[in-house]
Amino acid sequence: MNAEIIAVGSELLLGQIANTNAQFISARFAEAGIGVFRHSVIGDNTERLTDELNAARSRSDLIIMTGGLGPTKDDLTKETAASILDRKLVYDQSSLDYIEQYFRSAGRAMTDNNRKQALVIEGSKVLFNHHGMAPGMVIEDGQSTIVLLPGPPREMKPMLTDQLLPYLLKKRSGSTTIHSKVLRFFGIGEAELETMVEDLMNGTNPTVAPLASDGEVTLRLTAAEETLEKAVTLVDQVEETIRNRPCGDYIYGYDDESLTVKAAALLKQKKLSISSAESLTAGLFASELATVAGISSSLQGSAVVYSPDAKQSVLNVSSETISVHGTVSQQCAEEMAANVMRLYNTDIGISFTGVAGPGPFEGKEEGTVWLSIASRDGSLYSKQLKLQGERNFKRIRAVKHGLFELIRFIHA
Protein backbone atom coordinates (compact mmCIF):
# COMPACT_ATOMS: atom_id res chain seq x y z
CA MET A 1 0.00 0.00 0.00
CA ASN A 2 1.16 3.49 -0.90
CA ALA A 3 -0.03 5.50 2.13
CA GLU A 4 -0.05 9.12 3.23
CA ILE A 5 -1.27 10.94 6.32
CA ILE A 6 -3.18 14.22 6.41
CA ALA A 7 -3.54 15.87 9.81
CA VAL A 8 -6.34 18.40 10.01
CA GLY A 9 -6.37 21.28 12.49
CA SER A 10 -5.28 24.92 12.58
CA GLU A 11 -3.90 24.33 16.09
CA LEU A 12 -1.20 22.13 14.52
CA LEU A 13 -0.13 24.91 12.15
CA LEU A 14 -0.08 27.44 14.98
CA GLY A 15 2.25 25.22 16.99
CA GLN A 16 -0.23 24.91 19.85
CA ILE A 17 0.07 21.10 19.78
CA ALA A 18 2.54 18.69 18.17
CA ASN A 19 1.50 16.27 15.43
CA THR A 20 2.20 13.12 17.44
CA ASN A 21 -0.59 11.27 15.62
CA ALA A 22 1.41 11.10 12.38
CA GLN A 23 4.44 9.78 14.23
CA PHE A 24 2.38 7.06 15.92
CA ILE A 25 0.59 6.03 12.71
CA SER A 26 3.82 5.88 10.71
CA ALA A 27 5.49 3.72 13.37
CA ARG A 28 2.57 1.28 13.53
CA PHE A 29 2.31 1.11 9.74
CA ALA A 30 6.05 0.48 9.39
CA GLU A 31 5.74 -2.44 11.80
CA ALA A 32 2.89 -3.83 9.71
CA GLY A 33 4.77 -3.43 6.43
CA ILE A 34 2.67 -0.49 5.16
CA GLY A 35 4.82 2.28 3.65
CA VAL A 36 4.00 5.91 4.46
CA PHE A 37 5.37 8.29 1.81
CA ARG A 38 3.94 11.67 2.75
CA HIS A 39 2.82 13.70 5.79
CA SER A 40 0.85 16.93 5.48
CA VAL A 41 -0.96 19.30 7.83
CA ILE A 42 -3.97 21.35 6.72
CA GLY A 43 -5.83 23.98 8.71
CA ASP A 44 -9.58 24.09 9.25
CA ASN A 45 -10.37 25.38 5.77
CA THR A 46 -12.69 23.62 3.32
CA GLU A 47 -11.02 24.84 0.13
CA ARG A 48 -7.48 23.88 1.14
CA LEU A 49 -8.63 20.57 2.59
CA THR A 50 -10.48 19.79 -0.67
CA ASP A 51 -7.37 20.50 -2.73
CA GLU A 52 -5.19 18.35 -0.47
CA LEU A 53 -7.56 15.38 -0.43
CA ASN A 54 -8.02 15.46 -4.20
CA ALA A 55 -4.25 15.53 -4.67
CA ALA A 56 -3.85 12.65 -2.22
CA ARG A 57 -6.40 10.54 -4.08
CA SER A 58 -4.42 10.96 -7.29
CA ARG A 59 -1.20 9.57 -5.83
CA SER A 60 -1.95 7.29 -2.85
CA ASP A 61 -3.73 3.98 -2.32
CA LEU A 62 -4.38 4.68 1.35
CA ILE A 63 -5.13 8.11 2.86
CA ILE A 64 -5.32 8.52 6.63
CA MET A 65 -6.94 11.71 7.88
CA THR A 66 -6.87 12.65 11.57
CA GLY A 67 -8.89 15.39 13.27
CA GLY A 68 -11.88 17.49 12.34
CA LEU A 69 -14.58 15.02 13.38
CA GLY A 70 -15.86 16.96 16.39
CA PRO A 71 -19.08 18.90 17.04
CA THR A 72 -18.00 22.47 16.18
CA LYS A 73 -18.33 24.42 12.93
CA ASP A 74 -14.58 24.28 12.24
CA ASP A 75 -14.66 20.46 12.26
CA LEU A 76 -14.88 19.98 8.50
CA THR A 77 -13.17 16.70 7.65
CA LYS A 78 -16.08 14.35 7.04
CA GLU A 79 -18.19 17.06 5.39
CA THR A 80 -15.36 17.80 2.95
CA ALA A 81 -14.67 14.12 2.25
CA ALA A 82 -18.38 13.42 1.71
CA SER A 83 -18.62 16.30 -0.76
CA ILE A 84 -15.60 15.10 -2.77
CA LEU A 85 -16.94 11.53 -2.86
CA ASP A 86 -20.48 12.76 -3.63
CA ARG A 87 -21.93 10.81 -0.73
CA LYS A 88 -24.43 11.72 1.98
CA LEU A 89 -23.79 11.97 5.70
CA VAL A 90 -26.00 9.62 7.70
CA TYR A 91 -26.30 8.91 11.41
CA ASP A 92 -24.57 5.86 12.83
CA GLN A 93 -27.20 4.74 15.32
CA SER A 94 -24.79 2.95 17.68
CA SER A 95 -22.64 6.05 17.99
CA LEU A 96 -25.66 8.31 18.45
CA ASP A 97 -27.05 6.04 21.18
CA TYR A 98 -23.68 6.08 22.93
CA ILE A 99 -23.44 9.88 22.83
CA GLU A 100 -26.98 10.34 24.15
CA GLN A 101 -26.36 7.82 26.92
CA TYR A 102 -23.16 9.62 27.89
CA PHE A 103 -24.97 12.92 28.45
CA ARG A 104 -27.82 11.23 30.33
CA SER A 105 -25.33 9.48 32.64
CA ALA A 106 -23.46 12.74 33.21
CA GLY A 107 -26.70 14.57 34.01
CA ARG A 108 -26.01 17.15 31.30
CA ALA A 109 -28.19 18.48 28.51
CA MET A 110 -26.94 17.43 25.06
CA THR A 111 -26.75 20.29 22.59
CA ASP A 112 -27.80 19.63 18.99
CA ASN A 113 -24.29 20.05 17.62
CA ASN A 114 -23.18 16.97 19.56
CA ARG A 115 -25.42 14.88 17.30
CA LYS A 116 -23.10 15.90 14.47
CA GLN A 117 -20.41 13.65 15.91
CA ALA A 118 -22.53 10.56 15.11
CA LEU A 119 -22.68 11.42 11.38
CA VAL A 120 -20.70 9.13 9.09
CA ILE A 121 -20.20 9.01 5.33
CA GLU A 122 -22.77 6.78 3.65
CA GLY A 123 -21.41 3.34 2.78
CA SER A 124 -18.39 3.60 5.05
CA LYS A 125 -17.14 0.98 7.45
CA VAL A 126 -17.66 2.56 10.88
CA LEU A 127 -14.90 2.35 13.50
CA PHE A 128 -16.63 2.67 16.85
CA ASN A 129 -15.03 5.13 19.27
CA HIS A 130 -14.65 3.32 22.61
CA HIS A 131 -12.69 6.23 24.13
CA GLY A 132 -14.65 9.25 22.89
CA MET A 133 -17.68 10.21 20.83
CA ALA A 134 -16.90 10.73 17.14
CA PRO A 135 -16.55 7.40 15.29
CA GLY A 136 -13.90 6.81 12.67
CA MET A 137 -14.67 5.46 9.24
CA VAL A 138 -13.14 3.69 6.24
CA ILE A 139 -14.37 4.55 2.75
CA GLU A 140 -13.50 2.41 -0.27
CA ASP A 141 -14.23 4.48 -3.38
CA GLY A 142 -12.61 2.33 -6.07
CA GLN A 143 -9.77 4.80 -6.50
CA SER A 144 -8.31 4.74 -3.00
CA THR A 145 -9.07 3.88 0.61
CA ILE A 146 -9.81 6.93 2.75
CA VAL A 147 -9.73 6.61 6.53
CA LEU A 148 -11.04 9.25 8.92
CA LEU A 149 -9.81 9.04 12.51
CA PRO A 150 -10.48 11.31 15.51
CA GLY A 151 -7.78 13.82 16.43
CA PRO A 152 -7.32 13.23 20.19
CA PRO A 153 -4.48 10.66 20.54
CA ARG A 154 -6.24 8.78 23.36
CA GLU A 155 -9.11 8.10 20.93
CA MET A 156 -7.10 7.66 17.73
CA LYS A 157 -4.42 5.23 18.97
CA PRO A 158 -6.68 2.38 20.18
CA MET A 159 -8.97 2.81 17.18
CA LEU A 160 -6.04 2.40 14.80
CA THR A 161 -4.45 -0.49 16.71
CA ASP A 162 -7.57 -2.48 17.54
CA GLN A 163 -9.77 -1.85 14.50
CA LEU A 164 -8.07 -0.20 11.53
CA LEU A 165 -4.85 -2.23 11.34
CA PRO A 166 -6.58 -5.63 11.50
CA TYR A 167 -8.97 -4.42 8.77
CA LEU A 168 -6.13 -3.27 6.49
CA LEU A 169 -4.01 -6.37 7.04
CA LYS A 170 -6.95 -8.66 6.39
CA LYS A 171 -7.72 -6.72 3.21
CA ARG A 172 -4.10 -7.03 2.05
CA SER A 173 -3.59 -10.70 2.89
CA GLY A 174 -7.08 -12.11 2.78
CA SER A 175 -6.33 -13.69 6.17
CA THR A 176 -8.59 -13.53 9.15
CA THR A 177 -6.10 -13.51 12.04
CA ILE A 178 -3.19 -11.21 12.85
CA HIS A 179 -0.56 -12.13 15.46
CA SER A 180 2.27 -9.83 16.47
CA LYS A 181 5.19 -10.02 18.90
CA VAL A 182 7.84 -7.44 19.75
CA LEU A 183 11.39 -8.55 20.58
CA ARG A 184 13.27 -6.02 22.73
CA PHE A 185 17.05 -5.63 22.38
CA PHE A 186 19.66 -3.70 24.35
CA GLY A 187 23.38 -3.26 23.80
CA ILE A 188 23.22 -3.51 20.02
CA GLY A 189 22.71 -0.67 17.54
CA GLU A 190 19.87 -0.49 15.05
CA ALA A 191 22.22 -0.63 12.04
CA GLU A 192 24.12 -3.63 13.42
CA LEU A 193 20.90 -5.48 14.22
CA GLU A 194 19.48 -4.75 10.78
CA THR A 195 22.49 -6.30 9.05
CA MET A 196 21.94 -9.50 11.05
CA VAL A 197 18.26 -9.86 10.12
CA GLU A 198 18.18 -8.07 6.76
CA ASP A 199 17.22 -11.22 4.87
CA LEU A 200 14.21 -11.70 7.19
CA MET A 201 13.02 -8.12 6.60
CA ASN A 202 12.45 -8.82 2.90
CA GLY A 203 9.53 -11.16 3.60
CA THR A 204 5.87 -10.15 3.51
CA ASN A 205 4.45 -12.76 5.88
CA PRO A 206 5.59 -12.61 8.54
CA THR A 207 6.97 -9.09 8.42
CA VAL A 208 10.02 -8.07 10.49
CA ALA A 209 10.20 -4.35 11.26
CA PRO A 210 12.88 -2.60 13.37
CA LEU A 211 12.36 0.48 15.54
CA ALA A 212 14.93 2.33 17.65
CA SER A 213 14.12 4.51 20.67
CA ASP A 214 15.80 5.63 23.91
CA GLY A 215 18.96 3.64 23.33
CA GLU A 216 17.06 0.42 22.68
CA VAL A 217 15.99 -1.43 19.53
CA THR A 218 12.91 -3.52 18.88
CA LEU A 219 11.83 -5.93 16.17
CA ARG A 220 8.12 -6.37 15.61
CA LEU A 221 7.22 -9.73 14.08
CA THR A 222 3.75 -9.80 12.50
CA ALA A 223 2.03 -12.70 10.75
CA ALA A 224 -1.34 -12.90 9.00
CA GLU A 225 -2.93 -16.34 8.69
CA GLU A 226 -6.24 -18.16 8.53
CA THR A 227 -5.99 -19.23 12.15
CA LEU A 228 -4.27 -17.86 15.24
CA GLU A 229 -2.37 -21.11 15.65
CA LYS A 230 -0.80 -20.79 12.19
CA ALA A 231 0.06 -17.10 12.75
CA VAL A 232 1.69 -17.88 16.12
CA THR A 233 3.71 -20.69 14.52
CA LEU A 234 5.04 -18.37 11.81
CA VAL A 235 6.10 -15.73 14.36
CA ASP A 236 7.69 -18.32 16.67
CA GLN A 237 9.71 -19.77 13.79
CA VAL A 238 11.13 -16.35 12.89
CA GLU A 239 11.89 -15.62 16.54
CA GLU A 240 13.80 -18.88 16.85
CA THR A 241 15.84 -17.97 13.76
CA ILE A 242 16.69 -14.56 15.27
CA ARG A 243 17.61 -16.04 18.64
CA ASN A 244 20.03 -18.46 16.98
CA ARG A 245 21.94 -15.58 15.43
CA PRO A 246 24.50 -13.44 17.33
CA CYS A 247 21.88 -10.71 17.88
CA GLY A 248 19.88 -13.19 19.99
CA ASP A 249 22.26 -12.55 22.89
CA TYR A 250 20.90 -9.00 23.16
CA ILE A 251 17.21 -9.91 23.53
CA TYR A 252 15.93 -9.16 27.02
CA GLY A 253 12.14 -9.07 26.75
CA TYR A 254 8.92 -8.85 24.78
CA ASP A 255 6.27 -6.32 23.77
CA ASP A 256 5.94 -3.45 26.31
CA GLU A 257 8.38 -5.02 28.79
CA SER A 258 11.02 -2.39 29.69
CA LEU A 259 14.45 -3.10 31.16
CA THR A 260 13.21 -1.82 34.52
CA VAL A 261 10.08 -3.96 34.54
CA LYS A 262 12.01 -7.03 33.41
CA ALA A 263 14.71 -6.63 36.07
CA ALA A 264 12.14 -6.03 38.80
CA ALA A 265 10.11 -9.08 37.74
CA LEU A 266 13.19 -11.31 37.81
CA LEU A 267 14.18 -10.10 41.27
CA LYS A 268 10.70 -10.83 42.54
CA GLN A 269 10.46 -14.18 40.76
CA LYS A 270 13.81 -15.36 42.16
CA LYS A 271 13.07 -13.81 45.58
CA LEU A 272 16.29 -11.80 45.47
CA SER A 273 17.01 -8.61 47.38
CA ILE A 274 19.22 -5.87 45.95
CA SER A 275 21.02 -2.71 47.01
CA SER A 276 22.96 -0.17 44.97
CA ALA A 277 26.12 1.88 45.44
CA GLU A 278 25.97 4.91 43.17
CA SER A 279 28.54 7.56 42.40
CA LEU A 280 28.06 8.63 38.77
CA THR A 281 24.32 7.84 38.81
CA ALA A 282 23.68 9.47 42.23
CA GLY A 283 20.66 7.31 43.11
CA LEU A 284 19.22 7.15 39.59
CA PHE A 285 19.34 3.34 39.45
CA ALA A 286 17.40 2.92 42.71
CA SER A 287 14.97 5.64 41.64
CA GLU A 288 14.31 3.85 38.35
CA LEU A 289 13.65 0.51 40.07
CA ALA A 290 11.34 2.29 42.52
CA THR A 291 8.98 3.20 39.67
CA VAL A 292 7.81 -0.44 39.67
CA ALA A 293 5.00 -1.21 42.10
CA GLY A 294 5.92 -3.82 44.71
CA ILE A 295 9.68 -3.32 44.35
CA SER A 296 10.00 -2.86 48.12
CA SER A 297 10.16 -6.65 48.45
CA SER A 298 13.46 -6.56 46.52
CA LEU A 299 15.04 -3.10 46.77
CA GLN A 300 16.44 -2.62 50.26
CA GLY A 301 18.44 0.58 49.90
CA SER A 302 20.93 2.71 48.00
CA ALA A 303 24.13 4.44 49.04
CA VAL A 304 24.93 7.60 47.08
CA VAL A 305 28.70 7.98 47.49
CA TYR A 306 29.74 10.76 45.16
CA SER A 307 33.07 11.77 46.71
CA PRO A 308 36.13 9.61 47.44
CA ASP A 309 35.65 10.32 51.16
CA ALA A 310 32.05 9.06 51.03
CA LYS A 311 33.17 5.88 49.30
CA GLN A 312 35.60 5.23 52.14
CA SER A 313 33.49 6.34 55.13
CA VAL A 314 30.13 4.87 54.01
CA LEU A 315 31.20 1.79 52.04
CA ASN A 316 34.67 1.12 53.44
CA VAL A 317 36.33 1.24 50.03
CA SER A 318 40.02 0.94 50.92
CA SER A 319 42.23 3.99 50.69
CA GLU A 320 44.80 1.84 48.88
CA THR A 321 42.28 1.03 46.11
CA ILE A 322 41.53 4.71 45.63
CA SER A 323 45.15 5.85 45.74
CA VAL A 324 46.44 3.12 43.42
CA HIS A 325 43.55 2.62 40.98
CA GLY A 326 41.33 5.68 41.49
CA THR A 327 37.60 5.89 42.07
CA VAL A 328 36.82 5.25 38.41
CA SER A 329 38.19 1.74 38.23
CA GLN A 330 37.16 -1.89 38.21
CA GLN A 331 38.70 -2.39 41.65
CA CYS A 332 36.70 0.48 43.19
CA ALA A 333 33.45 -0.59 41.51
CA GLU A 334 33.84 -4.16 42.77
CA GLU A 335 34.48 -3.04 46.36
CA MET A 336 31.46 -0.74 46.18
CA ALA A 337 29.19 -3.55 44.96
CA ALA A 338 30.39 -6.11 47.49
CA ASN A 339 30.35 -3.68 50.40
CA VAL A 340 26.90 -2.23 49.71
CA MET A 341 25.58 -5.80 49.58
CA ARG A 342 26.99 -6.37 53.07
CA LEU A 343 25.81 -2.98 54.33
CA TYR A 344 22.19 -3.73 53.46
CA ASN A 345 22.46 -7.52 53.87
CA THR A 346 21.09 -8.19 50.38
CA ASP A 347 21.50 -11.03 47.90
CA ILE A 348 22.89 -8.70 45.23
CA GLY A 349 24.85 -5.45 45.23
CA ILE A 350 25.31 -3.29 42.14
CA SER A 351 27.60 -0.29 41.74
CA PHE A 352 28.21 2.56 39.31
CA THR A 353 31.25 4.83 39.16
CA GLY A 354 32.44 6.93 36.23
CA VAL A 355 33.11 10.25 34.55
CA ALA A 356 29.98 12.05 33.38
CA GLY A 357 31.94 15.13 32.29
CA PRO A 358 32.53 17.64 31.02
CA GLY A 359 36.19 16.75 30.73
CA PRO A 360 38.32 13.92 32.14
CA PHE A 361 38.70 12.92 35.81
CA GLU A 362 41.59 11.10 37.48
CA GLY A 363 43.16 10.71 34.07
CA LYS A 364 40.08 8.80 32.79
CA GLU A 365 38.38 10.21 29.71
CA GLU A 366 34.84 11.53 29.81
CA GLY A 367 32.25 8.76 29.40
CA THR A 368 34.33 6.08 31.14
CA VAL A 369 32.05 4.07 33.43
CA TRP A 370 32.54 0.96 35.52
CA LEU A 371 29.63 -1.08 36.83
CA SER A 372 29.92 -4.15 39.03
CA ILE A 373 27.48 -6.73 40.36
CA ALA A 374 28.22 -8.86 43.41
CA SER A 375 26.15 -11.68 44.86
CA ARG A 376 25.98 -13.41 48.23
CA ASP A 377 27.39 -16.64 46.74
CA GLY A 378 30.63 -14.86 45.85
CA SER A 379 29.94 -14.25 42.15
CA LEU A 380 31.33 -10.99 40.85
CA TYR A 381 30.84 -9.38 37.45
CA SER A 382 32.29 -6.10 36.15
CA LYS A 383 32.00 -4.20 32.90
CA GLN A 384 33.59 -1.06 31.54
CA LEU A 385 31.49 1.25 29.38
CA LYS A 386 32.49 4.04 27.02
CA LEU A 387 29.44 6.28 26.81
CA GLN A 388 28.85 9.22 24.47
CA GLY A 389 26.47 12.17 24.62
CA GLU A 390 25.72 14.92 27.10
CA ARG A 391 26.17 14.49 30.83
CA ASN A 392 22.72 13.30 31.90
CA PHE A 393 22.35 11.07 28.86
CA LYS A 394 25.46 9.19 29.99
CA ARG A 395 23.97 8.72 33.47
CA ILE A 396 20.70 7.39 32.05
CA ARG A 397 22.55 5.06 29.69
CA ALA A 398 24.66 3.77 32.59
CA VAL A 399 21.47 2.83 34.46
CA LYS A 400 20.07 1.04 31.39
CA HIS A 401 23.32 -0.91 31.04
CA GLY A 402 23.14 -1.77 34.74
CA LEU A 403 19.59 -3.10 34.37
CA PHE A 404 20.53 -5.13 31.29
CA GLU A 405 23.61 -6.65 32.95
CA LEU A 406 21.56 -7.36 36.08
CA ILE A 407 19.05 -9.31 33.94
CA ARG A 408 21.90 -11.32 32.43
CA PHE A 409 23.53 -11.84 35.84
CA ILE A 410 20.31 -13.27 37.32
CA HIS A 411 19.76 -15.53 34.30
CA ALA A 412 23.35 -16.88 34.40
Sequence and secondary structure as in RCSB ss.txt:
>XXXX:A:sequence
MNAEIIAVGSELLLGQIANTNAQFISARFAEAGIGVFRHSVIGDNTERLTDELNAARSRSDLIIMTGGLGPTKDD
LTKETAASILDRKLVYDQSSLDYIEQYFRSAGRAMTDNNRKQALVIEGSKVLFNHHGMAPGMVIEDGQSTIVLLP
GPPREMKPMLTDQLLPYLLKKRSGSTTIHSKVLRFFGIGEAELETMVEDLMNGTNPTVAPLASDGEVTLRLTAAE
ETLEKAVTLVDQVEETIRNRPCGDYIYGYDDESLTVKAAALLKQKKLSISSAESLTAGLFASELATVAGISSSLQ
GSAVVYSPDAKQSVLNVSSETISVHGTVSQQCAEEMAANVMRLYNTDIGISFTGVAGPGPFEGKEEGTVWLSIAS
RDGSLYSKQLKLQGERNFKRIRAVKHGLFELIRFIHA
>XXXX:A:secstr
 EEEEEEE HHHHTTSS  HHHHHHHHHHHHTT EEEEEEEE S HHHHHHHHHHHHHH SEEEEES  SSSTT 
 HHHHHHHHHT  EEE HHHHHHHHHHHHHHT    GGGGGGGEEETT EEE  SSSSS EEEEE SS EEEEE 
SSHHHHHHHIIIIIHHHHHHHHH  SEEEEEEEEEESS HHHHHHHHTTGGG SSSEEEEEEETTEEEEEEEEEE
SSHHHHHHHHHHHHHHHHTSGGGGGEEEETT  HHHHHHHHHHHHT  EEEEESTTTTHHHHHHTTSTTGGGTEE
EEEE  SHHHHHHHH   HHHHHHH SSSHHHHHHHHHHHHHHHT SEEEEEEE  SSS BTTB TTEEEEEEEE
TTS EEEEEEE  SSHHHHHHHHHHHHHHHHHHHHH 
